Amino acid sequence: MSVSASREVNEETDGLHVIIAGCGRVGSELAASLTDEGHSVAIVDKDARAFERLKPDFPGKTIQGFVFDRDVLEEAGIREARAFASVTSGDNSNIVSARMAKEFYKVELVVARIYDPRRAQIYQRLGIQTVATVRWTTDQILRALLPDDRQVEYTIDNGEVVVTAIPAPAETVGHRALELDRLPERRILALSRFGVPRLPDKELTVQEGDILHMSCARSALASLVDELRKTGQPE
């Protein structure tokens, strides 16, 4: 599949073009899940044998090369990508490629797999979501990459009320967490910072890289982020 073909898939399916760095167990499972949802995928690995983990009918693009090589990323369609997941077996490769995607190519959604949790807070400060190996699942990366109902952590009773986890929008940074409550439409339940959850009190303010855990009506989920971005604006 060429880059232009990937763009055509996006236009036809209203999906994302996603680049996955690393075709191990997580990368191959992630590629399968994304293509099943109609998203176009390019997956990069330095070992051509790694692509044998993909389904024989995998419709995406495979590129052999190093994930931090700009020529390789260009071939993968990095300039058209809206999401980038680096899930190789090495922290350095993951972070170098994730930073390149985030800072140089301005990819909107970037996630990196991290083996050393002590590094996580550094990278989250750079706007790169991280997931430590001990907590890693394909479902977690899907929730981070796809802005839809996968953000739902769980539902209550008949499913009309949901609890969701979302990265704090830039407009909420500096505001007190409790200011994000707007009853009965939504309520903030907890705030995670560097993987540590905190219950909001009147002093807790939102910082860049925080994850907000909020409850809202399922009908309001699609507009929740847009509503949060209005924080501080006149009613």
Backbone as CSV, one residue per row, in Angstrom:
resi,resn,N_x,N_y,N_z,CA_x,CA_y,CA_z,C_x,C_y,C_z
1,MET,0.851,-1.193,0.000,0.000,0.000,0.000,0.882,1.236,0.000
2,SER,0.681,2.120,-0.912,1.472,3.342,-0.987,0.925,4.369,-0.021
3,VAL,1.700,5.436,0.215,1.232,6.507,1.076,-0.035,7.129,0.512
4,SER,-0.087,7.332,-0.816,-1.289,7.906,-1.414,-2.472,6.987,-1.229
5,ALA,-2.218,5.679,-1.308,-3.302,4.731,-1.092,-3.793,4.808,0.344
6,SER,-2.859,4.996,1.298,-3.248,5.140,2.688,-4.151,6.348,2.865
7,ARG,-3.838,7.440,2.177,-4.646,8.639,2.283,-6.043,8.395,1.731
8,GLU,-6.133,7.620,0.624,-7.437,7.316,0.053,-8.269,6.497,1.023
9,VAL,-7.640,5.555,1.733,-8.368,4.770,2.723,-8.940,5.679,3.784
10,ASN,-8.135,6.648,4.252,-8.607,7.581,5.264,-9.820,8.344,4.791
11,GLU,-9.788,8.813,3.561,-10.886,9.614,3.044,-12.146,8.781,2.908
12,GLU,-11.987,7.506,2.524,-13.150,6.669,2.307,-13.758,6.194,3.615
13,THR,-12.929,5.953,4.648,-13.421,5.371,5.887,-13.500,6.373,7.035
14,ASP,-13.040,7.590,6.808,-12.976,8.592,7.863,-12.111,8.090,9.012
15,GLY,-11.098,7.285,8.694,-10.221,6.737,9.705,-8.926,7.519,9.791
16,LEU,-8.076,7.085,10.696,-6.772,7.696,10.889,-5.722,6.952,10.078
17,HIS,-4.635,7.653,9.741,-3.448,6.949,9.266,-2.529,6.844,10.472
18,VAL,-2.183,5.612,10.855,-1.415,5.343,12.057,-0.108,4.658,11.679
19,ILE,0.984,5.106,12.294,2.274,4.449,12.114,2.620,3.724,13.412
20,ILE,2.994,2.454,13.275,3.396,1.644,14.419,4.869,1.318,14.270
21,ALA,5.650,1.642,15.269,7.077,1.321,15.268,7.283,0.072,16.114
22,GLY,7.630,-1.034,15.454,7.825,-2.289,16.158,6.729,-3.283,15.843
23,CYS,7.114,-4.440,15.314,6.129,-5.448,14.932,6.287,-6.697,15.797
24,GLY,6.385,-6.482,17.103,6.384,-7.590,18.041,4.958,-8.006,18.335
25,ARG,4.743,-8.616,19.496,3.393,-9.070,19.831,2.417,-7.909,19.920
26,VAL,2.810,-6.851,20.656,1.911,-5.714,20.820,1.706,-4.990,19.500
27,GLY,2.791,-4.742,18.769,2.669,-4.023,17.503,1.800,-4.745,16.496
28,SER,1.962,-6.045,16.384,1.164,-6.814,15.416,-0.304,-6.871,15.830
29,GLU,-0.567,-7.021,17.133,-1.953,-7.020,17.604,-2.598,-5.654,17.384
30,LEU,-1.840,-4.628,17.643,-2.348,-3.271,17.450,-2.660,-3.014,15.979
31,ALA,-1.771,-3.452,15.091,-1.992,-3.285,13.652,-3.263,-3.994,13.216
32,ALA,-3.469,-5.193,13.726,-4.670,-5.949,13.362,-5.934,-5.258,13.850
33,SER,-5.906,-4.759,15.081,-7.085,-4.088,15.636,-7.415,-2.810,14.867
34,LEU,-6.385,-2.041,14.532,-6.604,-0.779,13.829,-7.134,-0.999,12.418
35,THR,-6.574,-1.959,11.709,-7.054,-2.206,10.340,-8.458,-2.787,10.355
36,ASP,-8.767,-3.595,11.362,-10.134,-4.118,11.484,-11.140,-2.995,11.668
37,GLU,-10.687,-1.886,12.284,-11.567,-0.735,12.498,-11.616,0.184,11.281
38,GLY,-10.868,-0.130,10.234,-10.905,0.678,9.027,-9.861,1.764,8.949
39,HIS,-8.916,1.771,9.879,-7.835,2.747,9.837,-6.705,2.232,8.952
40,SER,-5.986,3.125,8.321,-4.832,2.719,7.523,-3.603,2.672,8.420
41,VAL,-2.771,1.667,8.217,-1.644,1.413,9.107,-0.382,1.182,8.302
42,ALA,0.720,1.781,8.756,2.057,1.439,8.271,2.851,0.996,9.486
43,ILE,3.511,-0.156,9.379,4.252,-0.692,10.519,5.718,-0.875,10.135
44,VAL,6.599,-0.447,11.036,8.036,-0.416,10.775,8.751,-1.367,11.732
45,ASP,9.701,-2.117,11.214,10.545,-2.953,12.069,11.880,-3.159,11.358
46,LYS,12.963,-3.242,12.138,14.279,-3.429,11.530,14.490,-4.853,11.034
47,ASP,13.667,-5.793,11.521,13.791,-7.201,11.156,12.610,-7.602,10.280
48,ALA,12.859,-7.930,9.015,11.784,-8.284,8.089,11.004,-9.499,8.568
49,ARG,11.632,-10.373,9.327,10.951,-11.575,9.807,9.837,-11.227,10.798
50,ALA,9.925,-10.054,11.402,8.899,-9.658,12.373,7.527,-9.540,11.722
51,PHE,7.492,-9.210,10.438,6.211,-9.039,9.754,5.463,-10.356,9.585
52,GLU,6.124,-11.468,9.868,5.443,-12.760,9.802,4.385,-12.882,10.887
53,ARG,4.448,-12.014,11.883,3.414,-12.014,12.933,2.092,-11.446,12.438
54,LEU,2.124,-10.690,11.353,0.906,-10.091,10.803,0.073,-11.142,10.072
55,LYS,-1.204,-10.871,9.975,-2.081,-11.771,9.236,-1.671,-11.780,7.763
56,PRO,-1.848,-12.910,7.083,-1.471,-12.982,5.660,-2.174,-11.932,4.799
57,ASP,-3.377,-11.545,5.208,-4.138,-10.570,4.418,-4.035,-9.160,4.998
58,PHE,-3.003,-8.890,5.789,-2.823,-7.553,6.368,-2.842,-6.501,5.269
59,PRO,-3.776,-5.532,5.339,-3.935,-4.576,4.236,-3.039,-3.342,4.322
60,GLY,-2.265,-3.224,5.397,-1.439,-2.036,5.569,-0.102,-2.144,4.876
61,LYS,0.799,-1.258,5.253,2.111,-1.183,4.633,3.172,-1.607,5.634
62,THR,4.135,-2.410,5.208,5.250,-2.824,6.056,6.539,-2.216,5.516
63,ILE,7.346,-1.654,6.413,8.604,-1.029,6.019,9.718,-1.567,6.901
64,GLN,10.748,-2.133,6.290,11.897,-2.606,7.046,12.876,-1.453,7.213
65,GLY,13.264,-1.183,8.438,14.202,-0.101,8.697,14.149,0.307,10.154
66,PHE,14.975,1.296,10.497,15.018,1.780,11.871,13.926,2.823,12.090
67,VAL,13.259,2.725,13.249,12.076,3.550,13.499,12.406,5.017,13.707
68,PHE,13.686,5.347,13.927,14.055,6.754,14.095,14.721,7.327,12.849
69,ASP,14.676,6.607,11.746,15.233,7.061,10.472,14.177,7.888,9.739
70,ARG,14.494,9.119,9.425,13.498,9.999,8.801,13.047,9.478,7.447
71,ASP,13.952,8.916,6.667,13.556,8.371,5.365,12.543,7.246,5.534
72,VAL,12.757,6.421,6.550,11.823,5.328,6.829,10.465,5.883,7.255
73,LEU,10.472,6.883,8.133,9.222,7.479,8.588,8.485,8.175,7.442
74,GLU,9.227,8.819,6.561,8.602,9.459,5.401,7.938,8.406,4.514
75,GLU,8.623,7.287,4.310,8.048,6.217,3.500,6.777,5.667,4.141
76,ALA,6.751,5.677,5.467,5.571,5.181,6.188,4.405,6.161,6.159
77,GLY,4.639,7.371,5.679,3.554,8.359,5.595,3.419,9.211,6.826
78,ILE,4.544,9.539,7.469,4.503,10.285,8.716,3.855,11.659,8.559
79,ARG,3.971,12.257,7.384,3.404,13.596,7.192,1.883,13.563,7.117
80,GLU,1.306,12.403,6.815,-0.145,12.271,6.781,-0.693,11.625,8.053
81,ALA,0.194,11.136,8.911,-0.244,10.375,10.085,-0.853,11.290,11.137
82,ARG,-1.902,10.803,11.760,-2.492,11.502,12.906,-2.161,10.801,14.213
83,ALA,-1.601,9.596,14.126,-1.266,8.855,15.340,0.011,8.054,15.115
84,PHE,0.796,7.919,16.188,2.074,7.210,16.120,2.263,6.456,17.419
85,ALA,2.527,5.153,17.315,2.765,4.328,18.495,4.107,3.639,18.350
86,SER,5.018,3.870,19.305,6.322,3.241,19.266,6.359,2.143,20.318
87,VAL,6.403,0.888,19.863,6.289,-0.255,20.765,7.399,-1.269,20.499
88,THR,8.603,-0.782,20.217,9.742,-1.672,20.016,10.191,-2.221,21.369
89,SER,11.239,-3.030,21.357,11.735,-3.634,22.594,12.747,-2.760,23.321
90,GLY,12.997,-1.549,22.816,13.994,-0.690,23.453,13.468,0.695,23.777
91,ASP,13.684,1.154,25.009,13.239,2.482,25.417,13.823,3.580,24.537
92,ASN,15.117,3.498,24.241,15.755,4.564,23.472,15.141,4.705,22.092
93,SER,14.934,3.585,21.405,14.313,3.638,20.081,12.901,4.202,20.165
94,ASN,12.170,3.791,21.192,10.799,4.263,21.346,10.747,5.771,21.576
95,ILE,11.611,6.255,22.428,11.555,7.674,22.763,12.094,8.550,21.641
96,VAL,13.189,8.130,20.998,13.731,8.925,19.888,12.697,9.035,18.770
97,SER,12.070,7.930,18.409,11.092,7.958,17.320,9.836,8.717,17.744
98,ALA,9.418,8.546,19.006,8.222,9.255,19.476,8.458,10.762,19.503
99,ARG,9.627,11.181,19.965,9.931,12.612,19.989,10.013,13.180,18.579
100,MET,10.559,12.412,17.662,10.642,12.878,16.288,9.240,13.058,15.711
101,ALA,8.355,12.085,15.990,6.981,12.176,15.494,6.263,13.378,16.103
102,LYS,6.469,13.595,17.401,5.756,14.660,18.115,6.314,16.041,17.806
103,GLU,7.636,16.180,17.856,8.245,17.501,17.796,8.578,17.945,16.380
104,PHE,9.033,17.026,15.544,9.433,17.403,14.187,8.257,17.320,13.210
105,TYR,7.497,16.210,13.291,6.407,16.014,12.333,5.057,16.465,12.872
106,LYS,4.997,16.846,14.144,3.774,17.386,14.750,2.601,16.412,14.668
107,VAL,2.881,15.136,14.862,1.806,14.141,14.881,0.947,14.390,16.121
108,GLU,-0.358,14.331,15.931,-1.286,14.736,16.983,-1.274,13.785,18.184
109,LEU,-1.291,12.496,17.942,-1.421,11.503,19.006,-0.183,10.602,18.995
110,VAL,0.631,10.688,20.037,1.874,9.916,20.097,1.937,9.166,21.420
111,VAL,2.225,7.867,21.335,2.330,7.029,22.527,3.607,6.211,22.424
112,ALA,4.312,6.063,23.542,5.545,5.281,23.561,5.496,4.239,24.673
113,ARG,5.958,3.041,24.349,6.086,1.982,25.346,7.382,2.206,26.120
114,ILE,7.290,2.140,27.458,8.449,2.421,28.296,8.705,1.238,29.234
115,TYR,9.948,0.749,29.220,10.322,-0.330,30.123,10.787,0.206,31.471
116,ASP,11.403,1.378,31.477,11.908,1.975,32.715,10.913,3.044,33.173
117,PRO,10.075,2.758,34.172,9.035,3.712,34.582,9.609,5.013,35.125
118,ARG,10.896,5.016,35.516,11.493,6.246,36.029,11.620,7.297,34.934
119,ARG,11.623,6.868,33.694,11.732,7.817,32.588,10.383,8.423,32.202
120,ALA,9.301,7.779,32.628,7.978,8.139,32.118,7.640,9.603,32.340
121,GLN,7.926,10.142,33.553,7.539,11.516,33.836,8.280,12.506,32.943
122,ILE,9.508,12.170,32.541,10.255,13.058,31.649,9.545,13.168,30.303
123,TYR,9.133,12.027,29.772,8.537,12.013,28.444,7.118,12.570,28.454
124,GLN,6.399,12.357,29.559,5.066,12.937,29.641,5.129,14.450,29.658
125,ARG,6.202,15.005,30.219,6.388,16.456,30.185,6.583,16.947,28.751
126,LEU,7.054,16.088,27.891,7.249,16.435,26.484,5.981,16.227,25.663
127,GLY,4.895,15.841,26.329,3.631,15.637,25.627,3.496,14.270,25.003
128,ILE,4.345,13.319,25.424,4.299,11.962,24.895,3.688,11.050,25.947
129,GLN,2.549,10.445,25.630,1.953,9.500,26.555,2.831,8.253,26.627
130,THR,2.968,7.717,27.815,3.773,6.516,27.986,2.970,5.463,28.730
131,VAL,3.296,4.213,28.457,2.695,3.102,29.184,3.819,2.154,29.570
132,ALA,3.940,1.855,30.869,4.988,0.959,31.341,4.650,-0.472,30.949
133,THR,5.666,-1.274,30.770,5.490,-2.646,30.322,4.555,-3.430,31.235
134,VAL,4.677,-3.230,32.538,3.873,-4.020,33.463,2.384,-3.722,33.330
135,ARG,2.030,-2.588,32.735,0.625,-2.240,32.589,0.182,-2.273,31.133
136,TRP,1.016,-2.826,30.264,0.768,-2.689,28.837,-0.262,-3.683,28.318
137,THR,-1.245,-3.197,27.590,-2.158,-4.046,26.830,-2.455,-3.349,25.522
138,THR,-2.870,-4.128,24.521,-3.255,-3.523,23.246,-4.418,-2.562,23.443
139,ASP,-5.334,-2.902,24.348,-6.503,-2.049,24.573,-6.089,-0.677,25.083
140,GLN,-5.042,-0.621,25.932,-4.594,0.670,26.443,-4.091,1.569,25.325
141,ILE,-3.324,1.005,24.412,-2.800,1.831,23.338,-3.910,2.272,22.403
142,LEU,-4.907,1.432,22.194,-6.044,1.828,21.361,-6.786,2.991,21.998
143,ARG,-6.951,2.958,23.317,-7.652,4.058,23.985,-6.871,5.353,23.837
144,ALA,-5.540,5.254,23.840,-4.721,6.453,23.718,-4.725,7.014,22.305
145,LEU,-4.808,6.138,21.309,-4.713,6.574,19.915,-6.035,6.999,19.313
146,LEU,-7.127,6.335,19.704,-8.401,6.560,19.031,-9.340,7.357,19.919
147,PRO,-9.715,8.564,19.494,-10.586,9.412,20.317,-12.052,9.027,20.176
148,ASP,-12.420,7.854,20.697,-13.814,7.414,20.613,-14.174,6.672,21.872
149,ASP,-15.169,5.771,21.823,-15.655,5.108,23.011,-14.611,4.218,23.675
150,ARG,-13.451,3.990,23.052,-12.420,3.220,23.727,-11.883,3.968,24.940
151,GLN,-12.171,5.246,25.036,-11.767,5.996,26.211,-12.605,5.613,27.426
152,VAL,-13.681,4.880,27.228,-14.516,4.467,28.337,-13.783,3.416,29.161
153,GLU,-13.558,3.721,30.438,-12.914,2.755,31.329,-13.923,1.742,31.841
154,TYR,-15.107,2.214,32.184,-16.191,1.299,32.533,-17.511,2.058,32.503
155,THR,-18.600,1.305,32.510,-19.934,1.895,32.503,-20.642,1.541,33.796
156,ILE,-21.699,2.275,34.096,-22.465,2.070,35.318,-23.857,1.580,34.957
157,ASP,-24.236,0.443,35.537,-25.548,-0.176,35.343,-25.859,-0.354,33.862
158,ASN,-26.839,0.409,33.342,-27.273,0.181,31.960,-26.377,0.835,30.916
159,GLY,-25.280,1.436,31.342,-24.328,2.001,30.392,-24.580,3.438,30.009
160,GLU,-25.596,4.055,30.576,-25.901,5.444,30.226,-24.948,6.428,30.903
161,VAL,-24.298,5.983,31.967,-23.259,6.787,32.616,-21.931,6.063,32.447
162,VAL,-20.908,6.784,32.005,-19.610,6.171,31.750,-18.528,6.903,32.531
163,VAL,-17.432,6.196,32.777,-16.226,6.800,33.341,-15.151,6.721,32.272
164,THR,-14.529,7.854,31.988,-13.575,7.935,30.892,-12.268,8.551,31.363
165,ALA,-11.170,8.190,30.706,-9.858,8.757,31.005,-9.356,9.483,29.768
166,ILE,-9.027,10.771,29.908,-8.584,11.564,28.766,-7.396,12.440,29.169
167,PRO,-6.459,12.667,28.246,-5.375,13.612,28.527,-5.943,15.008,28.752
168,ALA,-5.418,15.703,29.735,-5.923,17.043,30.051,-5.711,17.986,28.875
169,PRO,-6.783,18.580,28.320,-6.599,19.566,27.251,-5.771,20.747,27.733
170,ALA,-5.053,21.354,26.816,-4.163,22.468,27.183,-4.922,23.591,27.882
171,GLU,-6.187,23.775,27.500,-6.981,24.872,28.074,-7.291,24.671,29.555
172,THR,-7.165,23.439,30.050,-7.472,23.178,31.456,-6.251,23.333,32.362
173,VAL,-5.048,23.398,31.762,-3.821,23.492,32.557,-3.826,24.791,33.363
174,GLY,-3.519,24.667,34.656,-3.502,25.829,35.534,-4.801,26.053,36.274
175,HIS,-5.862,25.384,35.845,-7.145,25.496,36.530,-7.243,24.449,37.632
176,ARG,-7.995,24.764,38.665,-8.249,23.769,39.701,-9.084,22.629,39.111
177,ALA,-8.733,21.423,39.518,-9.416,20.255,38.970,-10.916,20.310,39.214
178,LEU,-11.307,20.777,40.392,-12.731,20.803,40.714,-13.501,21.815,39.869
179,GLU,-12.783,22.752,39.220,-13.453,23.695,38.327,-13.998,23.002,37.082
180,LEU,-13.519,21.773,36.821,-13.957,21.048,35.637,-15.307,20.380,35.841
181,ASP,-15.744,20.300,37.091,-17.085,19.766,37.353,-18.135,20.691,36.769
182,ARG,-19.120,20.105,36.149,-20.290,20.881,35.730,-21.499,19.966,35.894
183,LEU,-22.054,20.000,37.082,-23.175,19.114,37.387,-24.433,19.612,36.698
184,PRO,-25.287,18.711,36.206,-25.141,17.252,36.258,-24.435,16.672,35.030
185,GLU,-23.840,17.506,34.159,-23.277,17.001,32.911,-22.028,16.148,33.105
186,ARG,-21.145,16.545,34.051,-19.896,15.819,34.191,-19.316,16.043,35.580
187,ARG,-18.445,15.127,35.982,-17.773,15.245,37.283,-16.381,14.643,37.162
188,ILE,-15.391,15.319,37.744,-14.034,14.764,37.775,-13.907,13.870,39.003
189,LEU,-13.449,12.648,38.788,-13.339,11.666,39.861,-11.915,11.561,40.395
190,ALA,-10.948,11.685,39.493,-9.548,11.564,39.898,-8.670,12.187,38.825
191,LEU,-7.435,12.449,39.181,-6.445,12.995,38.256,-5.176,12.159,38.416
192,SER,-4.645,11.653,37.293,-3.409,10.868,37.344,-2.242,11.716,36.859
193,ARG,-1.166,11.699,37.622,0.047,12.455,37.257,1.241,11.520,37.382
194,PHE,1.911,11.274,36.254,3.042,10.346,36.215,2.649,8.959,36.726
195,GLY,1.404,8.569,36.416,0.946,7.242,36.798,0.436,7.132,38.217
196,VAL,0.414,8.259,38.958,-0.069,8.244,40.342,-1.425,8.951,40.403
197,PRO,-2.493,8.239,40.812,-3.814,8.869,40.873,-3.963,9.766,42.099
198,ARG,-4.691,10.856,41.929,-4.947,11.777,43.036,-6.427,12.122,43.047
199,LEU,-7.003,12.163,44.239,-8.373,12.624,44.375,-8.365,14.148,44.413
200,PRO,-9.210,14.791,43.621,-9.175,16.266,43.570,-9.674,16.897,44.857
201,ASP,-8.982,17.951,45.278,-9.470,18.797,46.363,-9.415,20.234,45.871
202,LYS,-9.714,21.171,46.739,-9.822,22.563,46.285,-8.478,23.161,45.890
203,GLU,-7.352,22.485,46.220,-6.028,23.011,45.905,-5.401,22.377,44.660
204,LEU,-5.864,21.202,44.251,-5.228,20.474,43.155,-5.486,21.155,41.813
205,THR,-4.412,21.534,41.119,-4.545,22.165,39.807,-4.052,21.220,38.717
206,VAL,-4.569,21.416,37.536,-4.227,20.573,36.400,-2.879,21.003,35.829
207,GLN,-2.013,20.011,35.530,-0.729,20.271,34.903,-0.663,19.570,33.550
208,GLU,0.249,20.050,32.712,0.449,19.417,31.413,0.857,17.956,31.606
209,GLY,0.236,17.062,30.836,0.535,15.648,30.932,-0.374,14.883,31.875
210,ASP,-1.242,15.578,32.621,-2.171,14.899,33.522,-3.221,14.118,32.733
211,ILE,-3.720,13.055,33.348,-4.837,12.294,32.796,-6.043,12.536,33.691
212,LEU,-7.159,12.937,33.080,-8.385,13.216,33.824,-9.303,12.006,33.765
213,HIS,-9.781,11.570,34.916,-10.763,10.496,34.991,-12.094,11.139,35.348
214,MET,-13.040,11.071,34.422,-14.296,11.805,34.580,-15.484,10.914,34.308
215,SER,-16.597,11.245,34.944,-17.855,10.572,34.658,-18.767,11.547,33.920
216,CYS,-19.541,10.988,32.997,-20.498,11.811,32.267,-21.543,10.889,31.643
217,ALA,-22.610,11.478,31.126,-23.598,10.704,30.393,-22.977,10.222,29.088
218,ARG,-23.316,9.013,28.672,-22.759,8.494,27.427,-23.058,9.443,26.265
219,SER,-24.205,10.069,26.286,-24.582,10.970,25.201,-23.684,12.197,25.137
220,ALA,-22.999,12.512,26.254,-22.130,13.694,26.291,-20.672,13.347,26.052
221,LEU,-20.362,12.047,25.877,-18.966,11.633,25.776,-18.272,12.230,24.560
222,ALA,-18.940,12.230,23.422,-18.314,12.690,22.183,-17.906,14.158,22.253
223,SER,-18.637,14.949,23.032,-18.348,16.388,23.104,-17.592,16.770,24.370
224,LEU,-17.195,15.778,25.182,-16.584,16.083,26.476,-15.297,16.889,26.333
225,VAL,-14.409,16.482,25.441,-13.137,17.195,25.291,-13.372,18.627,24.828
226,ASP,-14.261,18.806,23.860,-14.559,20.163,23.384,-15.124,21.018,24.514
227,GLU,-15.949,20.432,25.352,-16.521,21.184,26.467,-15.439,21.553,27.487
228,LEU,-14.520,20.646,27.735,-13.438,20.941,28.674,-12.548,22.060,28.152
229,ARG,-12.396,22.127,26.822,-11.556,23.181,26.246,-12.147,24.568,26.453
230,LYS,-13.410,24.643,26.846,-14.045,25.934,27.111,-13.779,26.409,28.521
231,THR,-12.976,25.651,29.288,-12.671,26.016,30.668,-12.127,27.439,30.752
232,GLY,-12.703,28.220,31.644,-12.230,29.581,31.812,-12.907,30.598,30.914
233,GLN,-13.641,30.117,29.916,-14.353,31.036,29.031,-15.648,31.486,29.706
234,PRO,-16.128,32.674,29.385,-17.390,33.151,29.974,-18.531,32.221,29.592
235,GLU,-19.446,32.037,30.525,-20.611,31.186,30.235,-21.487,31.850,29.168
